[in-house]
Amino acid sequence: MDNIFQNFSIKKDRVSDKIMAVLEQALRDGSLKEGDKLPTEEKIAAQFKVSKVAVREALREMQAKGLIRKVRGMYGGNFVSAPDMKQVGDSLINCFQFGTLTEDEVIDFRQTLEPVLIKTAIRRRTEEDLAALRANIEACEKEMGNGEIKLRKHIEFHVLIAKACHNSLFTAAMEAVAEIFDDIAKTWPVNEKNKRQDLDYNYKFYDCILHRREEEAEKLMKDHFELTKKILREDLDGPLGYDTAGIKTNGEKS
């Protein structure tokens, strides 16, 4: 592995970026593989003819990208790791939390993607997927029976649809969107009737997936989002005691 670092002498401008570029190229061409242990910072610095500070910065950035992991202890060091799809989801969540991804964009994303997802799930679903969907519905019914009005498990049903597509990108995106949507939904005035409507749709989705009715499922998903938007508009317009500014009609902030 040491020959990866031979014959490289890096100019002093943006040294850490250039070290990182060399290491990333080694990952791409297979010179470095998942699980390989990198040489020590001292050895890399000597072979690149740069400071340990620059090497440390390059390794820190690679760790942030998920390309290496740092292990402490006697047998520790920096090890090559494969990028995790979870990082895709984490990036979406961070974008929402820092305001570069809006609530409307998240809703639009779901409304556009999920009719496609449910059709794909119908083609690819397994018995295990069906069992997971059934278990989710049963858990939602139990919550309803206990008088709980939470949407988290209802949202998770849509993640299970994505998982039934057996595509890691679909799953990562929907897991992130579910977490974002869970935060968004906490600001909505949700009542038992709305939650029952949502669960009734999940029953219909399940039946379509079970019996492989693609066109019906696609239409149902589109109808579901139209109803969701209608409920949100009605709630924000005041029937549940909220005006468009999110203020209770008695003048207290919600």
N, C-alpha and C positions, 0 to 999 in steps of 0.2 A: 504493500500500500504506500510505502514511503516515496516510491517513484512518482506519485501524483504531484508531490511537492517539489520535485527536482526542477532545476533550470527556470525557476520563476523569480524574478526580481521586480518588485512593484514600486512605481513612483510614489512619492509621498502625498500627492493630492488624492483625497478620498480613498485612503489606503484600505479601510475596512470594507468599502464597497467592492474593491477589486479583489480582495481576498475572498469575499463571499461569492463573487462571480466565478472564480476558479473552482471553489468547492462545489457550487451548484452545478457547474458543468461536469464535474466528476460524478455527481449524482445522476445526471441525465445520461451520461455515456456508460454508466455501469461500473466505472472504476471504484466508486464507493457504493456499497449496497446496504440495505436495511440491516441494522444490527452491528455493522462495522464500528469499531471504536477508533475515533480520530486520535492522531498523535497529540501529545501534550501541547499546551499553549506555547511553552518554551521552544519545543521542537519546530512547531509551525512557524513561529516568529523567526527562528534561526534560518529556516529553509527559504522563507519569503524575504529575509533580510529586512524585517520591519519590527516595530515594537510589540511587546506583549499586549499593550493597551489596545492597539489596532486589531490584533487577533481576537482579543476578548470581546470587542465591540462587534466584530463580524459574527462570532459565534452566538452572541446574545441575539442578534437580529435573526440569525438562522433558527434559533430556538423559538423566537416569537412567531416565525413562519411555520413552525411545526416540522422543520427539516432535520433537526437534531434534538436529542433530549439529554439533559445533564443529570448524571447519577452521582450521588455523593457516597463517600465511604472508601474502604480499602480497595475495592474493585470498581470504583467509580470512574467517571470521565465523561467525555462527550461521545454519544452514540448516534449513528444515523437512524432516523425514524421516518416512516412513510407519512406523508401528509394525511391528515384525518378529515373526512367529510364534515365532521362537527365544526371545523373551522369556517366552512361556508356558512353554516347556520349562525355561528357566533358573530360573523361579520354583519349579517343581516340584522341581528338583534342590536349590535352596537350602532349600526346606522339609524335604527329607529330611536334608540335611547338618546343619541346625540342630535336627533332632529333632521338628519339628511334623508330619512325615509318617513313619509307621512302616513297617518291613519288611512286617508283616502287611497293612497297607493297600495297599502296592504290589502284593503278590501277589494280594490280593482284587481290585484294580483290573484287573490283567491277566486274571484268571480270568473276570471279568464282561464285559470289553470284547472280548477277542480272539475268542471265538466269533462275535460280531457282525461283527468286522472281516474275518474270513476269508470269511464269506458275502458281504459287500459287495465284497471283492476279486474274488471269483469272477464277480460281475456286471460289474465295471468293468475288469478287468485287460486289459492290452495285450500284444502280442508282446514289447515291451521289458521289461515287468514279468516275464514268464515267463523271459526271458533272464537277468535279474538274479537271479531265484530259483535258476535252474540254476547260475549262476556261483558263488553262495554255497555251494550243496551241494558243488560240485566243490572249492571251497577248503577246506571242512570235511573232505572226504575226504582231501585232501592233508595236512592237519594230522594227521588220524588215522594216515595212513600213515607220517608222520614221528615218530609216538609222542608228539605234543603233546596235552596234556589241558587245553584252554582252552575256555571257553564263549562268548567274545565273538562269534565269527562265528555261532554257533548262535542267539544272541540277536538278532543283526542280521537273521537270516532273518525274524523276526517284525516287525522294522521295515519290511522290504521288503513284507511282506503289507499293512501299514498304508499304505505308499506306493502300492500297487496299488489302493487305494480312491480315490485322487486327491482327497483331502480334506486340506487343509493342517493342520487342527486335529488330526485323527487322527495325521498324521505327526509333528507337533511333540510331541504327548503321548507317542507311542511312542518317539521318539528320546530323550526325557528319561527315560522309564521304562527303556529299554535301558541308558542310562548308569548309572542308579541300580542296576539289577539286576546289572550287571557288577560293581559294587562289592560288592553283597550276596553274589554268587556266589563272590567271592574268599575268603569265610570258610567256604564249604562244602567238605567233603571229597569231591571229585568223582573217580570212577574211570573207567577206560576203558569198562567195561560201561554205566555211566550215560550217558556221552557217546554211545556207539553207539545206545542206546535213543532218545536225544534226536534224533540224526541220522536214525534210521529214521522217526521221526514227521515230520520235515521232508520226507523222500521222499514220505510218504503225503499230507501237506498239498499238496505240489507237484502230485501226481497228481490230487487233487481239484480244485485250481485250474485245471489244464490241461483237465480234462474237465468242468468246471463242475458238480461234484456238491456242492451246498450242504449238504444235510442230513447227508451223511456227514462233510463237513469240520467242521461244527459239533460233531458228536458226538466226532470225533477230537480236536478242540481241548479239549473238556471232559475227555475221558479223559486227555489229555496232562497237564493240570494236576492231575488227581487222582493220577496216577503221580508227578508231580514232588513233590507234598506227601507222598506215601507214602515216597519215597526220602529226603526231608529228615528225616522222622520216624525212619526206620530209621537213618540216618546219625547223628542226634543221640542215638539210644538206645544206640549203641555198637558195632554190627557192624564198623565200620571203625576201631575203637580209640578212639572218643570217647564220653564220657558226656554227660549232659544239660547239664552246666555248661560244655561245650566244653573239657574237660580230658582229655588223653591218659591211657590206662589205666595208664601207668607213673608217673603223678603229675606229669608235666611239663605246663606250659601249652601249648596249641596256638598 
